[in-house]
Amino acid sequence: MSQPSHDPSASSNVDARTVISLYHASLRYDESLALDDVSFRVDNGEFVFLVGPSGAGKSSVLRLIMMEEMPSSGEVVVGRFLSTRVRRRDIPHLRREVGVVFQDFRLLLDRSVEENVAFAQMVVGVRRSQIKKNVAQVLNWVGLYHKRKQLARTLSGGEQQRVAIARAIINRPKILLADEPTGNLDPEVSQEVIDLLFRINAAGTSVVMSTHDHLMVRQYGERIVSLDSGRLVGDVDRFRVRKSHSKRSVAERVVRTDEADAVRREVESWEHAILDSARARESSLSSDSEAGREGP
Amino acid sequence: MMGATQQRYLLREGWMHLVRRRISGTVAILIMASSLLTLAIFSLVTINLDRALQLLRGDTDISIYLSDTIHPADRDLLHKDLLNTRGVKEVRYIDAQQALEAFRAELQEDAELLDALIANPLPASFEVTLDPLMQDSAEVDDLVSTLGRYPGVERVVAQLDWLRQLDRITRGFVWADVVVGLLVLLSSLFVISNTVRLAVEESSETVYVMKLVGATNAFIRTPFVLSGALQGAAAGALAMVLLLLSSRFLGARISGLVFFDPPQLLGFVMLSTFLGAVGSMVALRRHLRI
């Protein structure tokens, strides 16, 4: 499922459940190597934390997934889009299937909340009456319907991020990418944003969230892909840990890299937190998924 | 296929690009309007000069009046030589009877005066039209004196020298029109692409968000192209209004001035609109990375 593939042909490897695949993807800027032979897959409905220190290549991975950059070597497959075959004019269609939120929100600050969210639908040609309905629904869902007429610049950071999330999901993408979405937010607000992302995930959208907040990963992390200096140093699925209750299987899930030992030590240190959070997640998931179904 | 919501958005956005950059937009429109006005004035001067010349000189450059007693063989020789002379475009033979008819037509209601004539006093003639490019004064003078030495030629009358000069000036104006036209083209493209470049730079965040949510490149470009076209249209319309006003003013003082007709005015505005659109596409090509 999440093991990196060594099969040279990407397309033959595409599993019906797989929504994102990186195959030996490298990204080179002039002299420096931003990503070095990174491979992993994300399945439909997964929530993946992309962790690593700043400069590890987390944003580069996200840029590859949204095809803002193309790999210098290797291949990236997102849904039906293959980086090696995609045409420039197809990329807008890819973007409609991939919602993105950023640390700095990227809202149009001189427009209202409503306009910011409606923008995403108008751009792809949804009818006005339908846009109105969808915007109201999604703003309700992120809890900002009452602020729909306010200019984006008047909102707090957490509210701005919720608007950005509303904009990212209004076109019902299959994938949501979140690049350090809580990086500019204080802990309580971060919590709200994370909850929102989990609700979106519970409604069926795959989420890839980058962060360097280990506390958060420890608390919520299920599948954790670790990067360091542009290399994949770990790919752990703690959901499997809970099922197997085995430390060894955790280690087996770790990608065999030079840094595997370091990752294994880290995983061991997480063990207690893992079991607690898995239980917590289980209960919050069942209640949240109901809320999620009312959403988009 | 684009929906009404999108079209409305694109129009409004194109307009907002202008509104947000009122000052630079207005300056661009003024510059473009003044260069268009220059082009229009040059064209009008050319057209009017050309027309005045047509009225003044008719279509004959040299008239060769023949004696009544010219031998037909001499006449045929002269005709043949004329046709073989460098720079002669057309030769028409007008016999005495035709000359009288033409004179009668010119006299109009006074034509009955001619009925008093017993014999036709008018000579036969060759009417020569020169190639407009071969109207050097010295050459024409040479030709006139050569023709005067033919047997049976009574008199050779050449078109007045200053008229020929004026003709050359008019042709010079046509070239000036071409040069001015090219300059106007370039300057219009430059000013429009400059304001559109500013718009692109100021809209980089919006453009990024549009790309993010899956707007097609055409959709992202359209408001910029529209704003360029709008500026072009405004400049064209302004130039034509100024031209109309000044023509009213001049027309009251100089009779017989030729002015653009409404389709030509519209054509000018359309050209200007087109230039605006092209100018913004130039800017987008260079400054919009999508």
Interface residues (C-beta under 8 A of the other chain):
Chain A: M66 R88 R89 P92 H93 L94 R95 R96 V100 R106 L107 L108 F119 A120 M122 V123 V124 G125 V126 R127 R128 I131 R167 N171
Chain B: M1 M2 G3 A4 T5 Q6 Y9 E205 T206 Y208 V209 M210 K211 L212 V213 G214 A215 T216 N217 F219
